[in-house]
Amino acid sequence: MKNITVSVDEAVYRRARIKAAEQDTSVSALVKRFLVELASDQGSADQLVREERALRERIREFRAADRLPRDKLHDRRG
C-alpha cells in the first residue's frame, strides 16, 4: 500500500473533517474511497445506473392508477 501527501487549505480541511465525522469515518478514508472510485473507471453515469437498479429493486408495486390527479399534485384548490 502506498502513502500519499495532499495539501489543501485550512477551510477545505475543516469542511472535509466535518463531512467525515458526519459519515463516521476519517478524511483519509474519504480520500481513499474517492481515489478508488476514480481509478476504477466507474464514472457518474455508471453510479447512476447502479442507483437506479437498486431503487427499482426496492419498488415492489406500482400502478399508474395510483397517481395523484394534477390538481392535488400541485396542491391546487378550486
C-alpha positions in Angstrom: 0.0 0.0 0.0 1.3 3.5 -0.9 1.0 6.6 1.3 0.4 10.0 -0.3 0.5 13.5 0.9 -2.1 16.0 -0.2 -2.0 19.7 0.6 -5.3 21.6 1.0 -6.1 24.9 2.6 -7.4 25.1 6.2 -11.0 25.8 5.3 -11.2 22.8 2.9 -9.6 20.5 5.5 -12.0 21.7 8.2 -15.1 21.1 6.0 -13.7 17.6 5.0 -13.3 16.7 8.7 -16.9 17.7 9.3 -18.1 15.6 6.4 -16.0 12.7 7.5 -17.4 13.0 11.1 -21.0 13.0 9.7 -20.2 9.8 7.9 -18.5 8.3 10.9 -15.2 7.9 9.1 -11.9 9.8 8.6 -10.7 12.3 6.0 -8.2 9.7 4.9 -10.9 7.1 4.3 -12.9 9.7 2.3 -9.9 10.4 0.1 -9.2 6.7 -0.3 -12.8 6.0 -1.4 -12.7 8.9 -3.9 -9.4 7.6 -5.4 -10.6 4.0 -5.6 -13.7 5.1 -7.4 -11.7 7.4 -9.7 -9.2 4.6 -10.5 -12.0 2.0 -11.2 -13.2 4.0 -14.2 -16.7 3.9 -12.9 -18.0 7.3 -13.8 -21.1 9.1 -12.5 -23.1 7.5 -15.3 -22.3 4.0 -14.0 -23.1 5.2 -10.5 -26.5 6.4 -11.6 -27.2 3.1 -13.3 -26.4 1.2 -10.1 -28.6 3.6 -8.1 -31.5 3.2 -10.5 -31.2 -0.6 -10.3 -31.2 -0.5 -6.5 -34.2 1.8 -6.5 -36.1 -0.4 -8.9 -35.4 -3.4 -6.7 -37.0 -1.6 -3.7 -40.1 -0.7 -5.6 -42.4 -3.7 -5.3 -45.6 -2.5 -6.7 -46.5 0.4 -8.9 -49.8 1.2 -10.7 -50.4 4.1 -12.9 -53.9 4.3 -11.4 -52.3 5.2 -8.0 -51.1 8.5 -9.4 -52.4 11.8 -7.9 -54.6 14.0 -10.0 -52.7 17.0 -11.3 -54.5 19.5 -9.1 -53.7 17.5 -5.9 -50.1 17.0 -7.1 -49.6 20.8 -7.2 -51.9 21.4 -4.2 -54.4 23.5 -6.3 -57.6 24.3 -4.7 -60.5 25.4 -6.8 
